[in-house]
């Protein structure tokens, strides 16, 4: 069996680079942040240019953390434009690699299995990665970095740790070179999927590097970390059996639809209930649009950051699967009233429709008015048709016009940020 060759390509400071390109600036020399200054000085910068990183400013900083002596351009987020750029860059990948051999990891990062293309192009993985990076830069003016590995994990680590050290922004790892060059690398949190909590837990037992993990007693690691130890041990040795084909063939046994938002200010009890009902109403429409139903909904409420209180969390079970807002909205409002402390201001809301199933698997109960539910469904379908034809704000409910409501504003956002339209 031929040794696999993977590329992991990341678009450098993607959002900030796009804003620089749109302004005719070089992101390597221009000071620019992507942030919505209309929110507050505590707003997080979605991206900063490499030029600002060289000044010691960390990525994803807050506006007030930027030193006052640093002059910069603040670009409001334009999420739709970033998605369009990402789609156009994906088209560049397709010039070289079949979609079956591409896994889009995020809006600015993708894995490519180039194993079967190297002989076709008479190139090494490094040459092919460089060709694709040059194509992206010559077409869009956006620089990329590239990790090359004999499995997906090594390609990712080559990108995250070694590529940034090289002048051509390309890093390359095999299991052997990984063990030789990175077994003593610190900190552990530089490695994919190792967070501060895991690193701290390992440090309590004198484990500080991947080499330490590889040489540790496996039974001890399983007792300490549970099933997560298996993945960590494989990664310590530079092993990863999962392929892009495995990822594409995977289908979850259970599915859910989730919506969440961080509020711009602290919301009082009744205001928070309005937000929950708005979000639930949109999730109901989403289920109708996708011909899905649910029998349980989970609500998670985070209180104001100043309180340091444990969040409120609960699940409501319905009598049967449904996507009808007339059934679900009263149920979620009742759950909210039951689990949320009315004396604590609210800052975060997350809703999840659990174990959604296709509508064709559903049978109406004798205890519900099927005709009334069908009328409700037709009304929801009509609302969807109007929104799809004339825009999301073309038709609204009365609650969407109340003070503190967020649906109208969120309809102009993508991923919680301004779409730029």
N, C-alpha and C positions, 0 to 999 in steps of 0.2 A: 504494500500500500504506500503510495506517494505521500511524503510529508506535506501537511496542509500549509497554506500561506494565507494569512488574513491581513487586511488593512483596517485600521480604525482611523477615520479621518474626522478631524474636528476643525470647525471654522473659528478662527481666532477672534475673540471679543465680538461675536457675531452681530448683535444688535448695534453696538457702538460702531463697528466697521461699516455697516450699512449706512448709518447716519452720516459718517464721514464721507463715504463714497457719494452719497446724494448731495453733499455740500462741496464736493471737489477737494476734500482734505485727505491727508495721509494719516490713517489711524496710528501709525507708528510714531508720528511726531505731534499730532494734534491732541489737545486736551479736551475730551468730550465725555459726558456721562449721559446715559439714557435714564431719565427719571421724570416723574410727573411732579413738578414743583408746586402745582396747584394743591397738592395734598397737604404736605407739611414738611418742615425741615427734617423730620424723622423718617421720611419716605426712603425706601431702599432703592439704590441705583441698580437697575436691571443689568447694566453692563457699564464698564469704563474702558477706555482705550488702553492699549499697551503702553502708550506714552505716560499715562497717569500711574499705571502699575509700577513703572520704573521709578516714580517719585516716592514709592513706598505706600501708596494708597491701595488698600485691599479691594478686591472685587466684591460686589454686593455690599458695599459700605452704605451707610446712611449719609444723607446730604450734609448734616451738621458735622460729620467726622472728616470731611475734606478740609484740609488746612486753609485758613482764610487768605493766605498769601498765594494760593494756587488759583490762577485764572482759568476758567473752563467754559465750554459751551454746554448748556443743558438742553437735551433733545427730548421732547415728550415721546413716550412710547407709541409706536405705530405697528401694532401686532400683525395686522393684515399684510402690510408690506413685508415684514420679516417672513411670514409664511409664504408669500409669493416668491421671495428670493430663495427660500429653502427648496421650494418646488422646482425652481429653475436650476438650482445646483444639483438636485436629484437627477434632472434630465442629463446633466453632464456625466454623472455616474453611469447612466444608462447607455452612453456612447461607448463605454468600455466593458461594462459588466451587465449580465442579465439581471432582471429584477428578482429572479429566484435566488440569486447569490448576494443580495443586498438586504441588510437588516437596518432600518432606520431606528437608531437608539434614542434620538431626541431631535429637536428642530435644527440643531447645529452639529450633530454627530451621527456617523453611520459606520457600520461594519461591512466590509466587502470580502467575500471569499474569492480570491484571485487564483486559486490553485490551478484551475483548468485553463487559465488565460495566458499564463506566462510563456508557454511554448508557442501559442498563437501569435503573440506580439514579439516573441524573441526578446523578452525583457526579464530582468530580475524583479522581485517584489519592490525593491527600493526604486528602480527605474520607473516602474508602472505607477507607484505612489507619487513619485515626483512629477510624472507626466500629468496625472489628474490634478495635482495641486497647481501646477502651472496653468492648466486649462481654466481652473476656477479663477485664478488671479487675472489672467489675460482677458477673461470674459466679464468679470464683475469687479475686479480690483480688490477682492477679498482674499486675505492670506489664510492658509490652512496649515495645520500640523498633522503629522501622520505617524501612527504606531504600526509596526509590522511584527507579527508573531506567528508561531506555529500552532497556536490555538487562540480562541477569542479572548481569553483572559490575558495572555501575554501581549496581544496586540493592544489591549486597553492599557496595560501597565507601561508598555513601551511609549504609548501616547502621553500618559499622565506624568511619567517620571523622567524618561530618558530623552524624549523628542525635544523638550524645551532646552536641553543642554547643548544641542547640536546646531551648527550654523544653518543647515538646510532644513531644520525643524522636522527631521525624520529620526525616529528611534526604532531599533530592531532587537528582538529578543527570541531566543530559543530557551528550552528548559535548562540547558547547560549554562548559557550565558546569564540567564536570570539568577540561577543559584550562585554563580561566580561573582556577579556584580551587584546584586540587590539583596542578598541574604543578610547583609549587615546594615542595610539602609534604615535610617530613622527620619521621621517618626513613622510608626505603623499606620497612622491615619492617612498617609499618602497612598496607601494601597486601596484599590477598589473594594467597597463593601466592608471596610473596617472603620467603624465610627469611634468617637471618643469613649463611649461607654465600654465597648469591647476592649479597646486598647488599655483603658484603666484597669479593667478586670484582669487582663493578662499581666499588666505591670505589677499588680499586687503579688504575683508569684514569680517575679524576676524574668518575665518574658517580654522582650522589648523589640525583637526583630523577627522577620520571616524565618531566618535561620534558627532562632530559638524555638519557634513553633514547630518547624520540621523535625527538630531533635527532641521535642518534648514527648512525654509519655502520652500515647493516644487515649488510653482509658481515662487519664486525668483530664484531658481536654474535653472528652465527651461528658464527664461529670460536671465540668465547669460551664460548658457552653451548650450542652444538649446536642440536638441534631445539627445545629449550625457548625459544630466542630468538623463534620465531614467535608464541607465546602472549604473551610479554613485550612484544613490539612492539605487538601488537594492543591489549593492556591499557594500554600507555602512551598510546595515542590514544583510550582509552575505548571500544574496539570489542570486541564479543563476539558471534559469529554463532550460537552454540549456543542453542537454545530448550528449553523444558520438554518439548515434543513430541519433540525429538531425544533428550533424556535418557531418556524413557520408552520410546522405540523401540530404544534401544541394547541389544545383547546381546553379551557377551564371547565371543570365539571359544574361549577356554579357561577352565576353572573349577577352583577348588581349594577345599579346606576347611582352615581353619587354626585352631589353638588355641595360646594362649600364656599364660604367667603369670609374675609376679615373685614369688619366694619370700620369705617373711617373715623368713628368716634365711639364712645361708650353709649350704648342704647339702654333705655329703661325697659322695664318688664313688658309693657304693652307694645312699645315700639319693636322690641325683639320678636314678639309674637307675630306682628305684621310681617317682618322679614321672613320668618319661618313659613308663614302661609304663602307669601309670594314665591319663595323658592320651591315649595311643595307643588304649587300650581304649575310652575314651569316643568318640574319633573313629571307631573301627570301628562302634560302635553308631549313631553319627550317620549314617554312610554306609548302613548297613542300613536305618535309618529312612527315608532319602531315596532308597533304591533306587539307590545310586551305588557305583562301584568305582574303584580307583586302581591304577596300576602302579608308582608311585614315591612315596617319602616323603622329605621334607627335614627335617633336625633342626638347630636352631640353639641353641647353649648359650652363655650369657653367664656369665663367671666373676664372682667377688666384686668389688664396686666398688673395694675397697682394692688389688686387684692391678694394675689398669690393663692387663690382658692382652687380646690379641685374642681374640674369641669362637671357639669351635669350630663348624664348619659342614660338613655333608655330606649326601649324598643316597644312598638305597639304592634300587636297581631290583629289582622283583620279576619272577618268570618270566612272570606274566600278571596281568591286572586281577583284583582281589579286594577283598572287604571282610571276609574271615574273620580273626578275631582270632588263631586258631591258626597262621596263616601270618605275619601282619603283626607280632605282638608279638615273636616270636623275631628277626625281621629288624631291627626297630628297636633291640632290646636289643644285637644284634651291632654295629650301626652306632654306637651310643652307646659301646660298649667300644673301638671302633676309633678314634674321633675325639676323645674327651674325655680330657684329662690327669687321671689319678687323684690327682695331688698338689694340684690347684687346687680350692678350694671353689666351688660353683655358686650362682648367684643368679637367673638367668633361663632359661626354657625356651620354645622355640617349635617347633611341629610343623606341617607342611603336607602334606596329601595332594594331590599334583599332578595336574592334567589329569584330574579325575574324569569318568567317563562313566556314562550310564544302564546299568543291569544288562541291559536287553534287547539291548544291542549286544555282549554278552560271549558267548564260546563256550568251553566247558571244554576244557582240554588233555588229551591222551591220557596225559600223564605225572602227572596228579594224580587222586586218588581222589574222583570226583564224589559218590559216596554219602556219604563222610565229610564233604565240604564242605557237602552239603545238611543233614546232621545238625547241623553247626556253625551253619549259618544258622538252622535252626529253633530252636536253643538261644538264639541272639542275639535272634530275634524274640520268644521267650517272655520274655526279660529285659526287652525294651522294653515289652511289654504290662504286665508287673508294675509297672515304674517309672511308666508312664503312668497306671495305675489307682490305685496306692497311694503314689506319691511316689518321687523319685529315689534315696532311701536305703533303699527297701523291700527291695532285694536288692543285695548287695555281694559282691565277691570277697575271698578271703583277704588279698590284697595291700593292699586298702583298709583293713584293720584293723591293718596293721603300723605301728610307730612311724615318724613322719615322713610318713605318707601324707596326702594332701590332698583326695581325692575327696569324702569325707563333708562336709568343710567347704565345698568349692567348690559342692556341690549346693545349698547354702543361699545362694549368691551369684548376682548378675547382673552381668556385666561385671567380675568380680573384686571386687565390693563387696557388702555385705550387702543381701539383698533386703528385709529388714524384716518378713518373715513369721515 
